[in-house]
Amino acid sequence: MKTLITALGLMLLTTFSIQAQSLERFVENNTNRAIRKTEMHADRKIDKGMNKSLDAAEQGATKAVKSDPQKKEARSKKKADKNNEAGQKED
């Protein structure tokens, strides 16, 4: 009888220990997955921010090229000429 109880006890002990180990692995895998997802999300946000800043710098550079002082003077002269012509037509 003692051997039967001992055998059943050992069987229960081994099954519980196996379940505990699988539960630990499950928790560890889910924790690692959550960490990876968080890191990927943060990396995407950083990449998106860097892309925005690079685009803004590029747009600023193109606007600086467009804001050539000689071209601005030419545009303002054209506007002034149009306004003078419109004023002369009204008179």
C-alpha positions as CSV (number, residue, x, y, z in Angstrom):
1,M,0.0,0.0,0.0
2,K,2.8,2.4,0.8
3,T,4.4,1.8,-2.6
4,L,1.1,2.5,-4.3
5,I,0.7,5.8,-2.5
6,T,4.3,6.7,-3.1
7,A,4.0,5.9,-6.8
8,L,0.8,8.0,-7.1
9,G,2.5,10.9,-5.2
10,L,5.5,10.8,-7.5
11,M,3.2,10.8,-10.6
12,L,1.3,13.8,-9.3
13,L,4.5,15.5,-8.4
14,T,6.0,15.0,-11.8
15,T,2.8,16.1,-13.6
16,F,2.5,19.3,-11.5
17,S,6.2,20.1,-12.1
18,I,5.8,19.6,-15.8
19,Q,2.7,21.9,-15.9
20,A,4.6,24.5,-13.8
21,Q,7.5,24.5,-16.2
22,S,5.2,24.9,-19.2
23,L,3.4,27.7,-17.5
24,E,6.7,29.4,-16.8
25,R,7.6,29.1,-20.5
26,F,4.3,30.4,-21.5
27,V,4.6,33.5,-19.3
28,E,8.2,34.1,-20.5
29,N,7.2,33.8,-24.1
30,N,4.4,36.3,-23.7
31,T,6.6,38.7,-21.8
32,N,9.2,38.5,-24.5
33,R,6.5,39.0,-27.2
34,A,5.2,42.1,-25.3
35,I,8.7,43.5,-25.0
36,R,9.4,43.0,-28.7
37,K,6.1,44.6,-29.7
38,T,6.8,47.6,-27.5
39,E,10.3,48.0,-29.0
40,M,9.0,47.7,-32.5
41,H,6.3,50.3,-31.8
42,A,8.8,52.7,-30.3
43,D,11.2,52.2,-33.3
44,R,8.4,52.9,-35.8
45,K,7.6,56.2,-33.9
46,I,11.2,57.2,-33.9
47,D,11.6,56.4,-37.6
48,K,8.4,58.3,-38.4
49,G,9.7,61.3,-36.5
50,M,13.1,61.2,-38.2
51,N,11.4,61.0,-41.6
52,K,9.3,64.0,-40.8
53,S,12.3,66.0,-39.6
54,L,14.3,65.1,-42.8
55,D,11.3,66.0,-44.9
56,A,11.0,69.3,-43.1
57,A,14.7,70.1,-43.7
58,E,14.4,69.2,-47.3
59,Q,11.3,71.4,-47.7
60,G,13.2,74.3,-46.0
61,A,16.0,73.9,-48.4
62,T,13.8,74.0,-51.4
63,K,11.9,77.1,-50.0
64,A,15.3,78.8,-49.5
65,V,16.1,78.2,-53.2
66,K,12.7,79.5,-54.2
67,S,13.1,82.7,-52.1
68,D,15.8,84.1,-54.3
69,P,15.9,87.9,-53.8
70,Q,16.2,88.6,-57.5
71,K,13.1,86.5,-58.3
72,K,11.2,88.2,-55.5
73,E,12.0,91.6,-56.9
74,A,10.9,90.5,-60.4
75,R,7.6,89.2,-58.9
76,S,7.0,92.4,-57.0
77,K,7.7,94.5,-60.1
78,K,5.2,92.5,-62.1
79,K,2.6,93.0,-59.4
80,A,3.3,96.7,-59.2
81,D,3.0,96.9,-63.0
82,K,-0.4,95.1,-62.9
83,N,-1.6,97.3,-60.2
84,N,-0.6,100.4,-62.1
85,E,-2.3,99.2,-65.3
86,A,-5.5,98.4,-63.4
87,G,-5.4,101.9,-61.8
88,Q,-4.9,103.5,-65.2
89,K,-7.8,101.6,-66.7
90,E,-10.1,102.7,-64.0
91,D,-9.3,106.4,-64.7
